[in-house]
Amino acid sequence: MARSSWKALSVAAALVALYNFCNSVSFVPGPLRRTAAPVAAASAAGMMMAPAAFADEIGDAAKKLGDASYDFAKEVDWNNGIFLQAPGKFQPLKALKAIDKMIDMGAAADPKLLKAAAEAHHKAIGSISGPNGVTSRADWDAVNAALGRVVASVPKAKVMDVYNAVKDITDPKVPAYMKSLVNGADAEKAYKGFLEFKDVVEKNQVTAVGAKATVPTGDKIGTAAKALSDASYPFLKEVDWLSDVYLKPLPDTTAPKVMKAIDKMIVMGSQMDGNLLKAAAEAHHKAIGSVDAKGVTSAADYEAVNAAIGRIVASVPKATVMDVYNSMAGIVDGSIPNNMFSKVNPLDAAAAAKGFYTFKDVVAASQR
């Protein structure tokens, strides 16, 4: 369950990226920022401009934030492997609860604004340069504005649930350590700018959550998801979801190479159907609620997650999906599949793979 949560959508991770930016400036940890932001971006859907007054106010505030924070941004080594580490003691189930808060926040966000944020991230990755891997000033401002609008589309209580959950898994020594890696004065200036930006976002924040997503029923993907789930649930229960292997960097690769693969995910996410994306977030949230002490969700929730993922993938052109697959294949060492295969019953793994290929064909047949 933990892996499908990351893969399918950490939709809220993108939403909370604004608060993760706060984490970088106020030095509450970055690992969730670094790991979740990719998926988050990949989960975004639908682009439209926000109402003029709303967009101008947050957009203007984002430019002021850029004035205050871009010097700091240039000093951060965004390629540092520290962002792949846990922000404190390794607590997978507790971290999953933090992820759940992100997903719940993501499900409440405006999907049109999510897509706008995804597209802003895609553009920003295209302007990354220099040894520290920083984006251009214009794209820095655009990303902050887009994230501010996304956060403003979610009630404050849900945003604070994410902030508090991340804080609970963060070692209190992390902020001071992160601050020691940059110019302290620039960090303080950036943080002050963030607090001012936060006030503008909060001023424009909604107070109620919108309607839940509409979930398709009786479709071919839903039927195929049941067959896949029946074939793969025994395998699922054998996986060690509490292992720290999922936090280990991919061997023989670099941050810039991984970022290119992440960019393909972002593009795919920006093309997803907004309602189906929201439904997938809600399915993940429910599934995390039934996770047991070994990190395994219930069979029913596992089936619902598979169906939801199949539908969002079917809402994206095949070429875009294959771009993600091929970009990941290019950075995953061939030894990794064999290593993961060795940790479970091979017959159950083979049955799960066979079920997946059948499911993949149904999704492809439904693809736009």
Secondary structure, DSSP 8 states (H G I E B T S, - for coil): -HHHHHHHH-HHHHHTHHHHHHHHHHT---HHHHHHHHHHHHH-B------HHHHHHHHHHHHHHHHHHHHHHHHS-TT-GGGGS-SSS--HHHHHHHHHHHHHHHHHS-HHHHHHHHHHHHHHHHT-BTTTTB--HHHHHHHHHHHHHHHHTS-HHHHHHHHHHHHHTS-TTHHHHHHHTS-HHHHHHHHHHHHHHHHHHHHT--SS---------S-HHHHHHHHHHHHHHHHHHHS-TT-GGGGS--TT--HHHHHHHHHHHHHHHHBS-HHHHHHHHHHHHHHHHT--TTS---HHHHHHHHHHHHHHHHTS-HHHHHHHHHHHHTTS-THHHHHHHTTS-HHHHHHHHHHHHHHHHHHHHT--
